[in-house]
Amino acid sequence: MILYIITDSPANARGTGFYSTKLVLEDLSGDVCLTVRYDQLSRELLADLHPWAICHSGGGAEFSEYDILQHPVYRWLVTEYDVPQIGFCGGHQLIALQFGAVVDHIGPLGADEPDPSGYHPGMSKEWGMYPVRIVVADPLFDNLGEVIRVQEYHMDEVKVLAPELQLLASSARCHVQAFKHRTRMIYGTQFHPEQANEVYPDGKQVLLNFFRIARGG
């Protein structure tokens, strides 16, 4: 069994996109995926389920709008629970925050910069398919080129990585597109590998690689 943890606010947790992602993760992992909200986590639940991999969702709410940064079990899960983990977009930022990284807005829109969405008008974003450059070779990017093309939907980014985290990939607008923990099997991707498609399949390969690594392959 694998776990898909919804890290968005409880008010947003009923979105159908989370169920679609669960199906993608089941297909790529070859195993059952249980979806759990962050505020449903307990040490007892994790001991009972004993997942072999954990994925952390993205989300639309600002972290200051709900209690995830103060949730003791979520922090314990990231910093102490010894199971391979990967975070997507907001999940990537949350994992980084647990280790002391700095997360903030990319910044305001430039004078001639178009706004690609109605999400936080006036703020700069990556919104759509973007090229991301691999800067450190890692098994997470096996069978991929130096530049991958992946889905992005965010206005925040990891500004400064914590010393325990190593940069793996960057884009022109967002320096920290992927990282890994230096001593534990924990990854983060600012992009959404779970939203790959037939035209741009690189995210699918990233997840296949992660599940292979998590299985010890």
Summary of the structure (lengths in Angstrom):
residues: 217
radius of gyration: 16.2
end to end distance: 16.8
largest distance: 53.6
contacts: 692
relative contact order: 0.16
helix: 32%
strand: 28%
